[in-house]
């Protein structure tokens, strides 16, 4: 296999990120024909198809490896420019901004502790972020495909080419509104096998409520479900009495204290262990991001007892 040129790698990353050859051409200030020729040259060099010509385009399995390589090279190139002081605009302007760092974060981390970690980084670093929201049980797929450089995940086994470190646990509590409890459990909150009291799930991949119910009762959860795929609206749906569900402590402790929410099983909180996985490249930007995530997680997540 021949070596890919930097121009080709930049083109491949742009096509995957933009979704079409035309959009990539506008981004790179070239013609769609030039984009097509570069991609063909890459596939000829690789001896296999690298892109599925769908809408949007998607990398093949071989293309995923090329995408990871392209993004790593792009990041290392930007890091080198910054260290050499050549990231200055002509005339002494501001640093040329980096391409957005693609990161995968679960919705509850995004709505509780992760954004403060990003905000703690110095603004003059010029780092931009592209956040992909994905359930913590499924986030490693985007690391595997090359669509993300780092992820908050519930998976302790490192993805090939990645390092992993524990961050701590996000604690959840099973809660419902007072009106909901009075309607469904007039004698007091009690989750029972076979219960038909409605539940709120984040989406169809969310098994947090089902796993909690199974642990508590030994039975599968067969209750009617509402699906509310937004952290703020998920919590609001519970507060409004649509169903019971598990909320991060940061989203429910104040309401539990005021009595607006009732905890269904105070002795059975759910701790979801989270991990930080990142590509194993020596990037100052990724190193600083990792340090910021580590610091914030240490103060915002539950840490194991020493």
C-alpha positions, -999 to 999 in steps of 0.1 A, spaced: 0 0 0 13 34 -9 16 62 17 -13 87 18 -5 123 12 -14 150 38 -37 166 12 -55 133 7 -59 127 45 -74 162 50 -98 155 21 -109 122 35 -116 137 70 -135 166 55 -157 143 33 -167 121 63 -172 151 86 -192 172 60 -212 142 47 -209 150 10 -182 156 -16 -198 190 -24 -197 202 12 -161 190 16 -152 208 -16 -166 241 -2 -148 236 31 -114 230 13 -120 256 -14 -115 231 -43 -139 216 -68 -160 184 -62 -140 169 -91 -108 174 -72 -123 158 -41 -134 128 -62 -100 124 -78 -82 124 -44 -106 98 -30 -101 76 -60 -63 79 -56 -66 69 -20 -87 39 -28 -64 29 -56 -34 31 -31 -53 12 -4 -65 -14 -29 -101 -13 -14 -131 9 -11 -128 34 17 -161 52 15 -197 41 11 -213 66 -14 -244 70 7 -261 102 18 -243 111 40 -212 92 30 -199 67 56 -165 51 59 -162 14 53 -144 -8 78 -111 0 61 -121 36 58 -126 38 96 -89 30 100 -80 57 75 -103 82 93 -86 75 126 -52 81 110 -64 112 92 -77 128 124 -47 118 144 -24 134 118 -45 165 117 -44 169 155 -6 163 157 0 188 129 -20 214 147 -2 206 180 32 210 162 22 244 147 12 257 181 45 245 197 65 260 169 47 292 171 36 290 135 -1 290 144 -1 328 140 -21 345 113 -1 367 89 4 401 105 5 388 141 -32 379 145 -47 353 168 -38 316 167 -54 297 139 -82 277 156 -79 239 157 -103 217 139 -130 207 164 -121 179 187 -148 152 183 -158 138 217 -185 114 228 -204 121 261 -235 106 276 -264 130 281 -263 130 319 -226 137 321 -231 165 295 -259 180 316 -241 177 350 -203 178 351 -187 176 317 -191 211 303 -174 227 334 -144 205 325 -143 220 290 -148 255 304 -119 251 327 -94 250 298 -77 283 290 -96 302 263 -63 312 245 -56 275 237 -79 279 207 -95 245 212 -129 239 197 -151 209 205 -176 188 186 -197 169 211 -216 137 201 -242 126 226 -243 89 230 -254 65 258 -224 56 280 -229 19 272 -226 25 235 -201 54 232 -170 32 224 -183 25 189 -175 60 178 -139 56 191 -136 24 171 -149 40 139 -126 70 142 -155 95 147 -143 105 181 -109 111 198 -121 106 233 -152 95 252 -169 93 285 -180 57 286 -191 29 310 -167 5 293 -135 -3 313 -119 -23 285 -98 0 263 -108 3 226 -77 -7 205 -55 23 201 -69 40 232 -60 44 269 -86 42 296 -88 56 332 -116 55 358 -134 88 365 -157 79 393 -194 71 395 -225 91 386 -251 83 413 -288 80 403 -319 79 425 -353 64 416 -378 92 420 -414 102 412 -436 132 419 -457 134 450 -489 134 428 -477 103 409 -470 85 442 -504 94 456 -522 82 425 -503 49 418 -493 40 454 -518 55 478 -503 34 506 -467 47 499 -442 41 471 -436 5 464 -422 -10 432 -436 -45 428 -432 -72 401 -460 -69 376 -465 -32 384 -482 -12 356 -472 22 370 -458 42 340 -420 47 337 -399 73 318 -370 61 297 -345 83 279 -348 64 247 -351 28 235 -315 20 244 -320 32 280 -321 2 303 -313 20 335 -349 18 348 -353 -18 337 -321 -29 353 -330 -11 386 -364 -27 386 -350 -62 379 -325 -58 408 -352 -46 431 -379 -71 422 -362 -100 403 -387 -94 375 -386 -78 341 -402 -43 338 -433 -46 317 -449 -12 326 -460 14 301 -431 36 290 -426 72 279 -395 80 259 -381 115 265 -346 119 249 -334 150 266 -319 152 301 -338 184 311 -371 172 296 -366 137 311 -364 152 346 -393 175 339 -415 146 327 -409 129 361 -416 161 380 -449 165 361 -459 130 370 -457 112 337 -438 83 353 -410 73 376 -374 72 366 -338 74 378 -323 109 379 -287 119 386 -283 133 421 -275 167 407 -309 168 390 -330 157 420 -315 164 454 -331 199 457 -365 185 447 -362 157 472 -353 182 499 -383 204 491 -407 174 488 -415 180 452 -400 145 444 -403 113 464 -375 88 465 -388 53 457 -360 32 471 -337 54 493 -315 24 503 -309 14 466 -292 42 447 -276 32 414 -240 41 408 -228 41 372 -190 39 369 -176 61 342 -143 59 323 -123 83 301 -110 67 269 -88 86 245 -66 79 216 -30 71 225 -13 99 207 11 124 223 -11 154 218 -7 184 242 -43 193 235 -56 159 244 -33 158 274 -47 191 287 -82 180 280 -77 148 299 -62 166 329 -93 189 329 -117 160 327 -98 142 355 -99 172 378 -136 179 373 -146 143 376 -127 140 409 -148 168 424 -181 161 408 -184 123 407 -184 98 435 -150 84 441 -143 50 456 -136 49 493 -99 47 502 
